[in-house]
């Protein structure tokens, strides 16, 4: 299977393009990256994750965080290769460049879509969406998800780790 046709990457694209849920992109992207190359912070999948993180920060007016994320994403996704196969690579690089310029100038957030150029990838995305419909979410929740989500499992894991290290 082509890596961009993996169900987790398909979900990443849907979260990015249809839902504009960039926090969820990060979560799904990180799950996929950890299954591929868990310690390789230069893996191209981390570029996709950083692009989504940039969008999340920008929407929340965290311009420094967005700028760092977009610069890192552009560096990792500019080379092309299999991790942008089926994506309009020139348009992707242009969008990242525009994003860097916009956050540098502190322009208001605007969303855009990952530019899909492959008919096969588009069909895979459409099939996945049809089989996994997502209910619309509250835009406020999507924008502030990292603060509003249930973090009890994360806190519990941190406490367990602390106790082990004592």
C-alpha positions, 0 to 999 in steps of 0.5 A, a space after each residue: 500500500 502506498 503510504 499516503 493511502 494508509 487509513 491514518 493518512 487518509 484520516 489526516 487529510 479528511 481532518 485537514 481538508 474537510 473538518 479543519 480539525 488540525 489538532 486531530 490531524 496532529 493526533 492521527 499523524 503522530 499515531 501514523 508516524 510512531 508506527 513508521 519511524 517513532 524516533 525519526 524526527 526528520 521523517 517526512 510524516 513529521 512535516 505533515 504533522 508540523 503543517 497541521 500544528 502550524 494551522 492550529 497555532 495560526 488559527 489561535 493567533 500563536 504566530 511564533 508557534 505557527 511560524 516555527 511549525 510552517 518553516 519545519 514543515 516546508 523543510 521536510 516536505 519540499 524535497 518531494 518523493 513518495 510522501 507527496 506522491 499524489 499531492 500537487 507538490 508545487 502548490 503545497 510548497 506555495 501554500 507553505 510559503 504563503 503561510 510563512 509570509 502570512 504569519 510573519 506579517 501577522 495576517 488573520 488565519 485562513 484555511 486551505 486544503 492539501 492539494 490532492 492531484 491523484 484521482 486514486 487518492 481522491 477516490 480513496 478519501 471519498 470512499 473512506 469518508 463515506 464509510 466513516 461519516 463524522 458528525 460536525 463539531 463545534 468550531 469553538 471546541 475544534 479551535 481550543 481542543 487541546 485545552 477542552 479535551 478530556 486529559 484524564 488518561 494523559 494525567 494518569 500516565 504522567 502520575 504513573 511515570 512519576 511514581 516509577 521514577 521515585 
